[in-house]
Amino acid sequence: MVRRMTYLCLLLLGACTTPPKDAALQGNANGVVISYVGDINATLPLAQQHCARYERVPVLHGTGDNRAIYLCVPRGAAS
């Protein structure tokens, strides 16, 4: 009985957690590394928001291990 209650409590606690979401791990005026879950295209708005602080635009440089690496380049330099 105690084992069942423990299992039920753990199950309920797991249901209460928030789902993982995209998050900027580190960045500066030159670029940003974003951790993502699922669709990599969902990272672009976060990269745009980060690069906009430096009056730059993001360019996807690479991906790996659920991380997207964007370079922040001056407007007009992105090709």
N, C-alpha and C positions, 0 to 999 in steps of 0.2 A: 504494500500500500504506500509506504513512504517512497519507494522507488518510482511509483507511478506519479505521485505528487511532484517529485523532483523533476521528472521528465516533463510534466505538464508546465511547471514553472519555467523551465528552460525554453520550452517551445513558445510560451507566451512572451518571454523576454526577447527572443529572436524576432518575433513578429513586431515588436515595438521599435526596433532599430530603424534608423533612416537608411534608405538605399544609398549606395555609393554614388558620388557625382564627380564631375570633372573639377579639377582644382589645379591652380598654378602652384608648382612646387618651388620654383626659383626663377628669378628673372631680373633683367636690368634694361638699360636703353638699347642694348644690342640684341636681346632676344629673351625668350621665355620657354621653360619646360613645363608642360601641362600633363598631369596624370589624368587618364580618361578611362571610362568604362563603356564598352559598346562601340558606338559609332564615332569614328575619329572626326567626322565633319562637325560634330557638336562642339569641338574644341575651338573652332574658328572665332566665334563671338568673344570667348574669353581672351584669346590672343589679340583680337582687335582692340578690346578694352585695355589690355595691358600696354600694347604698343602706342595707343592713342595718347597715353600720358606723356610720351616723349615725342609727340607729333610725328609718329612713324606708322607704317603699316606692316602687318605680319606676312611673312613668306614661309611656307612649310619647308623645313630643311631636312627633316627625317623623322622616322618613327621607330619604336622598339620597346618591348616590355610594357605595353600600355602607356607609353609616354610619347607625346608629340613635341617635337622641337621646332620652334618658330624663330626665325630671325626677324628682328625689327629693322626695317630699312626705311630711308627717307622717302617721302611721297614722290612718286615719279620715277624712282629707281627700281621699283618692283617690275619684273618682267614675266 
